[in-house]
Amino acid sequence: MKSKAYWITQTAVLAALLVVLQASTAPAGQLVTGSCVNAVLAIAAVFGGLACGLTVAIISPFCAFLLGIGPQIIAIVPAIALGNCVYVVLLSLLTKQSISSRVVAWLCASFAKALALYLVVVQLLCRVLPLKPPQIEKFTAMFSVPQLITALIGGAVAMLIVPILKKAIKK
């Protein structure tokens, strides 16, 4: 069993890595930044466990908001945290040792995150928030297919990295 200090350190390192990646890749756009964020979320979920993953998933959109990355409408930030949490929970609960279970978890988590964000941001918040048509178009574009693509890319990267991390930590 991991000590509390180990968990805190691991979670803090992953959260810091996520913030650095958000800040440094922001100029590259949603595809790069989103893929990096999802990779760290997936690593946190699969390598660090559910509590680590959820902590990083919730911290991520608030840090992005404070850094001026992503939507600057505070009402959307908790929705992004929710989508991140869906991704992390499914990855954490469905990922087992077999490659097939990791692939199923990765696909389910990616589709569920994209669907959750589309439903909450596009179908709910864009209808109830006082947004202008260009903002609605922008959020519809941001919180639809690109979310699926970045979740798939990030998850794939994480599935390659996690076995290496697990092997390195055991040494």
C-alpha positions in Angstrom: 0.0 0.0 0.0 1.2 3.5 -0.9 1.8 6.0 1.8 -0.1 9.2 2.0 3.1 11.2 1.3 3.7 9.1 -1.8 0.1 9.7 -3.0 0.4 13.5 -2.4 3.7 13.6 -4.1 2.5 11.6 -7.1 -0.6 13.7 -7.5 1.2 16.9 -7.1 3.8 15.9 -9.7 1.1 14.9 -12.2 -0.9 18.1 -11.5 2.2 20.2 -12.0 3.1 18.4 -15.2 -0.5 19.0 -16.5 -0.3 22.7 -15.8 3.1 23.0 -17.4 1.8 21.1 -20.5 -1.3 23.3 -20.7 0.8 26.5 -20.5 3.5 25.4 -22.9 1.3 23.8 -25.6 -1.5 26.4 -25.6 -0.1 28.1 -28.7 -0.3 24.8 -30.5 -4.0 24.6 -30.2 -6.7 22.3 -28.9 -5.5 19.2 -30.6 -2.0 19.3 -29.0 -3.0 20.8 -25.6 -6.1 18.5 -25.3 -4.1 15.4 -26.2 -1.4 16.3 -23.6 -4.0 17.0 -20.9 -5.8 13.7 -21.6 -2.6 11.8 -21.6 -1.8 13.1 -18.1 -5.4 12.4 -16.9 -5.1 8.9 -18.2 -1.7 8.4 -16.6 -3.1 9.7 -13.3 -6.1 7.4 -13.4 -4.3 4.2 -14.5 -1.0 4.7 -12.7 -1.9 6.9 -9.8 -5.4 5.4 -9.1 -8.9 6.9 -9.0 -8.3 9.5 -6.2 -5.1 10.8 -8.0 -6.9 10.9 -11.3 -10.0 12.7 -9.9 -7.8 15.3 -8.2 -5.9 16.1 -11.3 -9.1 16.0 -13.4 -10.7 18.6 -11.2 -7.6 20.8 -10.9 -6.9 20.9 -14.6 -9.8 23.1 -15.9 -9.5 25.6 -13.1 -5.7 26.0 -13.7 -6.4 26.4 -17.4 -9.0 29.1 -16.6 -6.6 30.9 -14.4 -3.9 30.7 -17.1 -6.2 32.1 -19.7 -6.3 28.8 -21.6 -9.6 27.6 -23.0 -13.0 29.1 -22.3 -13.0 32.2 -20.1 -16.5 31.6 -19.0 -16.4 30.3 -15.4 -19.7 28.4 -15.8 -18.0 26.1 -18.4 -15.1 25.2 -16.1 -17.0 22.8 -13.8 -18.5 21.1 -17.0 -14.9 20.5 -18.2 -14.0 19.1 -14.8 -17.1 16.8 -15.1 -15.9 15.5 -18.5 -12.4 14.9 -17.1 -13.9 13.0 -14.2 -16.0 10.8 -16.5 -12.8 10.0 -18.4 -10.8 9.3 -15.3 -13.4 7.2 -13.5 -14.0 4.9 -16.5 -10.3 4.5 -17.2 -9.6 3.8 -13.5 -12.4 1.3 -13.1 -12.2 -0.5 -16.4 -8.5 -0.8 -16.9 -7.1 -4.2 -15.9 -3.9 -6.0 -16.7 -4.9 -7.4 -20.1 -4.4 -5.4 -23.2 -8.0 -5.9 -24.3 -9.3 -4.4 -21.1 -7.1 -1.4 -21.5 -8.3 -0.9 -25.1 -12.0 -1.2 -24.0 -11.4 1.2 -21.1 -9.7 3.7 -23.4 -12.4 3.6 -26.0 -15.3 3.7 -23.5 -13.7 6.5 -21.5 -12.9 8.6 -24.6 -16.4 8.3 -26.1 -18.0 8.9 -22.7 -16.0 12.1 -22.0 -16.7 13.5 -25.4 -20.4 12.7 -25.0 -20.6 14.2 -21.5 -18.9 17.4 -22.6 -21.1 17.7 -25.7 -24.3 17.2 -23.7 -23.4 19.5 -20.8 -21.6 22.3 -22.7 -23.3 22.3 -26.1 -26.8 21.0 -25.3 -27.2 22.5 -21.9 -24.9 25.5 -21.1 -25.0 26.9 -24.6 -28.8 27.1 -24.3 -29.0 28.6 -20.8 -26.0 30.9 -20.7 -26.4 34.4 -22.3 -24.0 33.6 -25.2 -23.8 35.2 -28.6 -24.1 33.1 -31.7 -20.4 33.2 -32.4 -19.6 31.9 -28.9 -22.2 29.1 -29.3 -20.5 28.1 -32.6 -17.1 28.2 -31.0 -18.2 26.0 -28.1 -20.0 23.6 -30.4 -16.8 23.2 -32.4 -14.6 22.9 -29.3 -16.8 20.5 -27.4 -17.8 17.9 -30.0 -15.5 15.7 -32.2 -12.3 17.4 -31.1 -12.9 16.1 -27.5 -13.2 12.6 -28.8 -10.0 12.9 -30.9 -7.9 14.4 -28.0 -9.2 11.8 -25.5 -8.3 9.0 -27.9 -4.8 10.4 -28.6 -4.1 11.2 -25.0 -5.3 7.8 -23.9 -3.2 6.0 -26.5 -0.1 7.9 -25.4 -0.9 7.1 -21.7 -1.4 3.4 -22.5 2.1 3.3 -24.0 3.7 5.2 -21.1 2.0 3.6 -18.1 3.7 0.1 -18.5 7.1 1.9 -18.7 6.3 3.9 -15.6 5.2 0.8 -13.7 8.3 -1.0 -14.6 10.5 1.9 -13.7 8.9 2.4 -10.3 9.3 -1.2 -9.4 13.1 -0.9 -9.8 
